[in-house]
Amino acid sequence: QVQLVESGGGLVQAGGSLRLSCAASGRTFSSYRVGWFRQAPGKEREFVSAISWNSGITYYADSVKGRFTISRDIDKNTVDLQMNSLKSEDTAVYYCAVDRNGLVNLPKEVLHNPKEYEYWGQGTQVTVSS
């Protein structure tokens, strides 16, 4: 069992930055794939980014590429999502999720599918005002 807790959400103006963090308890992230998803009101949950904990290989959705950076802190056992140049369309609840398949070089239909992730955090709200 893995418990995930997200933090770092908040209200920011368009063009600003936020840093989200996902912490795990119950075990380390070792050998897991850690992903970030987001869900805006009335929309489906959307893949944002993922990282392979063991290799550090990362992957991004086209909508955030070049603006968001996912990283892992091995000492703190956290996965962070640095979000820069935020836009109003980034407004959503952001969720951290993990899966025991630690790979990220997977077909999109797997990597982007929320059902392919086993454990989820409770989410943190990000609101970008225009």
C-alpha positions as CSV (number, residue, x, y, z in Angstrom):
1,Q,0.0,0.0,0.0
2,V,1.3,3.5,-0.9
3,Q,-0.2,6.7,0.4
4,L,0.4,9.8,-1.7
5,V,0.1,13.4,-0.6
6,E,0.3,16.3,-3.0
7,S,1.1,19.8,-1.9
8,G,2.0,23.2,-3.4
9,G,-1.1,24.1,-5.2
10,G,-2.6,27.6,-5.0
11,L,-3.7,30.7,-6.9
12,V,-1.3,32.4,-9.3
13,Q,-1.5,34.9,-12.1
14,A,-1.1,33.9,-15.7
15,G,2.6,33.7,-16.6
16,G,3.5,32.8,-13.0
17,S,5.0,29.6,-11.5
18,L,4.1,27.0,-9.0
19,R,5.9,23.9,-7.7
20,L,3.9,20.9,-6.8
21,S,5.3,18.1,-4.7
22,C,4.2,14.5,-4.3
23,A,5.3,12.6,-1.2
24,A,4.9,8.9,-0.5
25,S,4.4,7.1,2.7
26,G,4.3,3.4,3.3
27,R,7.2,2.7,1.0
28,T,9.6,4.5,-1.3
29,F,9.0,5.3,-5.0
30,S,11.7,2.9,-5.9
31,S,10.9,0.9,-9.1
32,Y,7.6,2.9,-9.6
33,R,6.4,5.1,-12.4
34,V,5.2,8.4,-10.9
35,G,2.7,10.4,-12.9
36,W,0.9,13.8,-12.6
37,F,-2.6,14.1,-13.9
38,R,-5.0,17.0,-13.8
39,Q,-8.8,17.4,-14.0
40,A,-10.7,20.6,-14.7
41,P,-14.4,20.9,-13.9
42,G,-16.5,19.1,-16.3
43,K,-13.5,17.5,-18.1
44,E,-11.9,14.1,-18.0
45,R,-8.7,13.4,-16.0
46,E,-5.8,14.4,-18.3
47,F,-2.2,13.1,-18.3
48,V,0.4,15.8,-17.6
49,S,3.8,14.2,-17.0
50,A,5.5,11.0,-15.7
51,I,8.9,10.0,-14.5
52,S,10.5,6.6,-14.0
53,W,11.9,6.6,-10.5
54,N,14.8,4.3,-11.2
55,S,16.0,5.7,-14.5
56,G,14.9,9.3,-14.2
57,I,13.5,9.2,-17.7
58,T,10.7,11.7,-18.1
59,Y,7.7,12.2,-20.4
60,Y,5.4,15.2,-21.0
61,A,2.0,15.9,-22.6
62,D,2.4,18.2,-25.5
63,S,0.3,20.8,-23.8
64,V,2.9,21.3,-21.0
65,K,6.1,20.5,-22.8
66,G,8.7,23.3,-22.4
67,R,6.8,24.8,-19.5
68,F,6.6,22.0,-16.9
69,T,9.4,20.0,-15.4
70,I,9.1,16.8,-13.5
71,S,11.9,15.7,-11.2
72,R,12.6,13.3,-8.4
73,D,14.3,13.9,-5.0
74,I,15.8,10.6,-3.9
75,D,16.7,11.8,-0.5
76,K,13.3,13.2,0.3
77,N,11.4,10.5,-1.6
78,T,9.3,13.1,-3.5
79,V,8.4,13.8,-7.1
80,D,8.0,17.5,-7.9
81,L,6.3,19.3,-10.8
82,Q,7.7,22.7,-11.6
83,M,5.1,24.6,-13.5
84,N,6.2,27.8,-15.3
85,S,4.5,30.2,-17.7
86,L,1.2,29.1,-16.4
87,K,-2.0,29.7,-18.4
88,S,-5.6,29.9,-17.4
89,E,-6.2,26.6,-19.1
90,D,-3.8,24.9,-16.6
91,T,-6.4,25.5,-13.9
92,A,-7.4,22.1,-12.5
93,V,-7.0,19.8,-9.6
94,Y,-3.6,18.1,-9.9
95,Y,-3.1,14.5,-8.9
96,C,-0.1,12.4,-8.3
97,A,-0.3,8.7,-9.1
98,V,2.0,5.7,-9.2
99,D,2.2,2.3,-10.9
100,R,4.5,-0.6,-10.2
101,N,5.4,-0.7,-13.9
102,G,8.3,1.7,-13.7
103,L,8.6,2.4,-17.4
104,V,7.7,5.6,-19.2
105,N,8.6,4.5,-22.7
106,L,5.2,3.1,-23.2
107,P,2.5,3.6,-25.8
108,K,0.5,6.8,-25.1
109,E,-2.7,4.8,-24.6
110,V,-1.0,3.2,-21.6
111,L,1.1,6.1,-20.2
112,H,-1.8,8.6,-20.5
113,N,-4.5,6.2,-19.1
114,P,-5.4,6.9,-15.5
115,K,-6.5,3.3,-15.2
116,E,-2.9,2.2,-15.6
117,Y,-1.9,3.8,-12.3
118,E,-2.5,1.9,-9.1
119,Y,-2.4,4.5,-6.3
120,W,-3.6,8.1,-6.2
121,G,-3.3,11.1,-4.0
122,Q,-6.2,13.3,-3.0
123,G,-5.2,16.1,-5.3
124,T,-4.2,19.8,-5.0
125,Q,-6.0,22.7,-6.6
126,V,-4.1,25.0,-9.0
127,T,-5.9,28.1,-10.1
128,V,-4.4,30.4,-12.8
129,S,-6.1,33.8,-13.1
130,S,-5.9,35.7,-16.3
